[in-house]
Amino acid sequence: MVADAPALRRADWEPRPAGRSSAQTRPERAAERIAALAAATEPGDRLGTKDELRAECGVSVGTFNEALRLAQARGVVTVRPGPGGGLFASRQSPMVRLGNSVLALDEDTASVADAIRLRDALDPLLVEDALQHASRLDITAMRVELQQMHAAAEELDGTAFIHANWALHARIAAISPNAMLRSFYTSLLDLIESHVLSVQPVDGQPLPDYIRSRYELHAALVEAITEKDSDRALELIHEHNTTMATPSADEDLSAAVPSG
């Protein structure tokens, strides 16, 4: 049995709130038009040829090809070649629908806080999988991400630090053999990452101390996974998720920055 493709990442399909369509690119607007046509039909129905759909969208060949790539990545259409071919409405797989449901969350502070809470709840499951399944190559890859975190911590670069931080979490998630867990977790990371810019300390702690303490915690977590020390790893991930900053409902997301 072949597993479903992973749920979408924000780079492939980024839903936008109502009233912000003017900020979309032409391929994104055309892809939404294709998606709307597909949504108005039954799965398997023929929408038309590429030329017919391009004319419907009113875009150039290059723009339409990019829009079609986005629509296919979203899982809303399939393309069939040959006589009688063209674009057809698709029935999204459960895995793709799951990814789309995460990316379709309202883009506000409350939704991001909810995503962080869900991510925290999944962290112990991913750590358990990493303890059981991490290979030598996985350990090496995690240590590479740690090096990026260390460099950012030394330079007190909050933006680079938080992105390296999440890259490490994504790398730990990649070890899990559970495709649904991996996909859901990385979709949550994408949603959170789209709203934060840097690292913000908690309780008035100086930024250098906070960043370095977060680095040391992650370094200890990777070491515990390497040593297959389950008790220590789960203790650290609990500490990780109870000592991080999270945005409150009335904070500006461009300034409030949770650390992972």
C-alpha positions, 0 to 999 in steps of 0.5 A: 500500500502506497502512503498518501502524499504529505499534507501541503506546506505553506510554501506550496499553498498559502490561504489568505484571509478575505479582503487581501486578494490584492496581495496575491500573485497572479498565479495564486489568483488563477489557482484559486479560480481553478479551485473554485471551478473544481469545488463547483463540480463533482470529483472526476468531472472534466473542467476543460482543456488547459487552453480553455482553463487558461482563457477562463483565468485570463492569464499567460501560459507561464502564469497558468502553468504555475497556477496549475502546479499550485492547484495540483499541489493542493490536490484539487485537480488532476491532469490527464493527457491525450484525447478526452484529456484535460483538467479534472476535479479531484477528490482530496485524500484524507491526508491532503484534507488534513493539511489543508484544514491546518493551513485554512485556520484563521490567521489570528493570534488565537489560532497560532496559540492553538497551533502551538498548543497542539505542537507541544502535545505532539512533541512527546510522541515525536521524541518517542519515535526518535528514541526508537528509530533515529539512525546515525545519519539522523543524529548527524543531521540533528547535530547540524541543526544544533550547530546553526542554533549555536551560531545564532545564539552566539551572534544573538540573532533571534531570527536565525535562532528561531528558524534553526530551532524549528528546523531542528524540530522538523528534523526530529519529526522527520524520523517518525515512521508515522506519516500522518503525525509527521505531516500534521506536525510540519503543517503546524510548524508552517502555520506558526512560522508564518507569524513569528519573526524572532525569539522573545524571552519570558519573565524579563530574562535577558535575551542572551541568557534566554537564547543560550538556555534554549540552545542548551536545552535542545542540545541536551535533548539531542544528546538524550535521543542519541543515548536513547535515554527515554526518561531524560528525553521526555523530561527535557521535552516537558521542560521545553514546553513549559518554559517557552513564551507564547503569544497572548490573544491581544499581542501583535504577532509581528512582535510576539515571538514564541520560542520552540 
